[in-house]
Amino acid sequence: TSDNATSPDNATDSGGGFVIHEDVRLFVGELTDGGVDVDIMNPDVAVAALQFTFIDQDGNPLTVASVGQEGAAADAALSPTIGDDGVIFFALGSTFTIPAGDQRLLARFEFGSTNGVTSVCLQQFVATSATGDVLTTSTVCGGEDNGTDVLANVRAEPVSDGTFDVLYRSKVPLAGFQFELRTLLGQEVSFASAVSDTGAADAAGFTVTVGPTGIVTALGSLASSDQLIPATSGDDYAVLTTIAVNNTTDGTQLCAVGPILSAEDGTSVAVEEASCEAPSAATSDNATSPDNATDSGGGFVIDEDVRLFVGELTDGGVDVDIMNP
């Protein structure tokens, strides 16, 4: 792989990590000399375009100053565009794609300023194929440069009676966490607070706070240096915390975006951020839909009365499908 990026064992559990399946996975390496290497793994599908933004350990956006000229993106002649919305790789014409392959360097990214930055992750990661299909994605951040498998996952359950559980699974105890909550379908949510006496974080004595924009953080007591959220058993998820929301419809699905988890020694835990999208399958000629609102391994179970699917722009217009089972 690259010098400072980490990876799971080709989406299999080799004894240290979890089995994860998606079309494209990016691995963000350690911060060295003001930049990071980002690796890509896309074992089954060629990638025609990518877009993402970088954040630091506190969730603050990082501005990319330059992109290196080595790696899979450069080899495929995908040109980087740097802007306020992050980095976009694309090329005109379907012949310019990153071919399917195992983990290798995508590109190196240098930042304008890294004062106070100890670790880097990325979010809002979107990838598309040569035919314009949106691909399922995940991101691995943190860990050492020794091929560490994904050690943790975080996901949210749908809203029910004004609350929802945030679930986690982790191979190692956790000393703290942070992530942002966003709705899958773009609904506005008014976050209230973490519900007391719920979840492993509360049981371990952590104080969980929820900001008005959905930023969730958890810190242990300064008086106890050995305060830890326990590792989970096998591949089973456990409740990390429960969040209360105001005036939010039951069944609303939220996603944990940009998770940053800390280990007992203060280092970052290699954490996988799943694609915050439902799985898709073709319906009409140019519209896409989830697999009948079920979780086929790559997305969330979503239940609602009506769902619309906006197709690709063709000949100046789009097809819009409806599903109201």
N, C-alpha and C positions, 0 to 999 in steps of 0.2 A: 504494500500500500504506500501512501505517501509517508513522509518522515514523522508527522505528528497527528495523524488522524487514526481513529479506532473503528473497529467493525465487529459485528457479530459474525458467526461462522456461517455465512451464506444462508441466513434465515433459518438455520436449524439450531436446536439446543444441543450444544456440545458439552453440557454439564455445568456451564457457568452462566448461561443466559436463556432467554425465552425464544420460542418459535414465533416468528413474525413473517407475514407474507404481504408484499405490496409490489407495485411495478417499479418504483424508483425509491432509493434510499440515499440520503446524503449524510456524511459523517464529518462533523466539524472538529478539527484538531485543536490542540492546545495553542494558546496565544504565545507566539515567539517573535521577537524582533518587530513588534508592531503589526503583526498579521497572523492569519491562520491558513492552513491548507484545508481544503474541503474535498473529500473523496465522493465518488458516485458509484452506486451499484445498481444496475438495471439488467438483471439476468435474462429477461425474456422479451423486452420491447425496446425499440430504438426511441430516443428522445429528441424532439425537434426544437423544443423551447423550454426554458426554466425561468422562474421568477421567485425571489425571496428577499427578505430583509434580515439584517443582523441585529442582535441585541446583546447587552452585557449581562453580568450576573444579577443585576438589579432590574432587568427588564427595560433598560434605557436603550433607545436606538443608537446604532453605531453607523457612522458615515464611511462608506468605502471610498478610498482615495484612488486606488488603482487595482487592476486585475492582471495577474501574471500571464505570460504568453506561452506557458507550458500546461499540458493536461488535456483531458478528453475534449473540453470545449474548444480549445484552440485547434486541436487535431481535426475536429469536425467543421471548422470554419464558422463556428457560432460566435457572433460578435457580442461583446458585453456592452450594455448601456447602463450607466450609473445615474440614478436620479433620486428624488426625494422618496420614491416608492421602493427603493432598494435597487437590486441588480436584476437585469433581464438579459438572458442569452437567447438569441434567435438569429435566423438567417432567412432570406427570401428564397423560396424554393424548397420542395420536399426532399431534394437529394442531399441537403445538408443536415445530417442527424448524427447524434452520438449513438453509435451502434450498441446493440445489446452486449453486455459483458459483465464480468466480475468486478470487484472493487478495484478502482484505480483513481488517480488524481483527477479531479474536475478542473480546479484552478486554485491558485493562491490569491488571497485577498489581503491588501494592505489598507489599514484604516488611517483616517486623518489624525485622530488623537486617541490614545489609549491610557491616558492618565486615570488612575484608580480602577482600571479594568483588570480583573483577574481571570475571567473566563468569558467565552463567547459562545452564543448559540444562534440559531436562525429560526425564523417563523414566517408565516404567510407563504409557505412553499407551495408553488403550483408548477406542474409539469404537463406537457402535452406531447402527443405523438405526431407523426408526420401527417396524419389524417385529421388532426385537430381534436382528437379525443382527449379528455382530461384524465390523467393517469392517477392511480392511487399512490400516495407518497408517505414517507416517514422521515424523521430526522433523528440522528443520534448525536448527542452532545456530551462532552466530558469524558472522563476516564484517562488512563495512561496510554502510552504509545506501545502497548504490548499485545494488541489484538484482543482486548477485553470485550466480552460479549455484552449485549444490552443487559443491564442489571435491574432496570426498573421501568414500569409503565404507570401512567396515570390516565384515568378516564372518568367521565361524568355520566350519571344516570339521568333519565328524563325526569322532568319536574312532576311531582305528585303531591297534592294538598299543600302547595306553597313551599315545599322544600325539595331538595335533591341530594343524593349521596355522591361524593367524589370517592372513587375507588382507586386502590393502588395495589401493586404487587412489586416486591423488591427482594432481591437476593441478599441484600445487606441492610443493616440498621441505618436509619436516616436521622440526621441531626438538624434538618430544616428543609423547607421547600418553598417554592414560589412558582406560580403559573397564572395565566390570564384565562378567564372564562368568557367564551363567546357562544352565541347561539348558532346552531347549524344552518338555519334557514333565514337568518338575519333579523329575527324579531328583537325588539328592544326589551331589555330586562332591567328592572329596578332591584338591585341586590340589597338585602337587608343586613344579615350578619351570619356568622357561623353559629350553629345551634350547639349550645353547651351540652356536655355529657354525652357526646356522640363521637364515635370513631377513634381510631388508634392514636391520632395526634392529641386529642383531648385526654385520653387515658394516660398518655405519657407525660402529661403536664404542660403541653405546648399551648401557647396563645395563638389562635388562628384569627387573622383579621381579613376582612373583605372590603376592598375599596369600592367607591361608587361606579368605577368603570369595569369592575370584575377582577381586579388584581388581588390574588389570594396569597398571603404570606403566613409563615408559621415559624416562630422562634421559641426555643426552650428558655428555661429560667437561667439567668446569669449566675445564680447561686449554685447551679448543678451542672458541672461540665460533662457528666456521664448520662445526661438525659437524652434518650434515644427513642425513636419510633421503631418498633421491632420489625425485623424482616418477616415476610409472609411465607406460607408453606407451599412449596411446589409452584404450580402455575395458577393457584387459586388467588382471586382478588379478595381484599378486605376493605372495609370502609375506612377511609382516611379521615374524612370529616363530612359533616352535613351542612349545607348552605340553605338559608332561608331567602326567599324572593318575594317581592310584592307584585300583586296583580299580574301574575304570569300564568298562562293557560297550562293546565295539566298536559303532559306529553311533550312539552317543549324540550328539545334536545340541546344540551350545551356541550362544548368541547373545551378541554384543557389545553391551552395553547402556550408554547414556549416554556415547558416545565424545566425548572432548574432544581435539582435535588443535591443536598450536601451529605457526605458520608461522615463517619465519626471523627476522622482525622482532618475534616475541613475541606477535603478535595471534592470535586464534582463527581457525581455518580453518572455513569453512562445511561442516559434515559432516552427512550423512544417516544417521539411525538407522532401519533397516528394521524393519517389524513383526516381532516375535519370535513369529510364529505361522505355522502352515501355512495355505495357501489352503483355503477351505471351499466345499462344494457340498451341496445338500439330498439327504438319503437318505430315511429314514422321515419321517413327517409332521412331526416336530418335532426331529429330530436332524440334525447337520451333520457333514461329513467333508471332509478334504483331497481334492484331485483325484487320487485313486488313487496317493498317495504320490509324486507327481512334482512338479517345480517348474514351475508354469505361469506364472512371471514375477513372482509376488508373494510366494512363500514358499520354504521350504527343501526339498531332497530328503531324505526320511526313509525309512529302511528298518528295519523291525522285524517280528517274527513276528505279533504281535497288537496291534491298536489298538482302543480303545473311544471312542465319541463320546457325550457326555452332551447330551441335547436340552434344550429350554426347559421350564421349569416350567409345566405346564398342568393345571388341574383337580386340583391337589394331588399331581401325580406327574410323572415324567420318563420318556421313552424313552431307552434306552441301546442304541446300535448296536455291532456288533462287525465288524471286518475282519481276517481272518487268511488272506491270499492264499496 
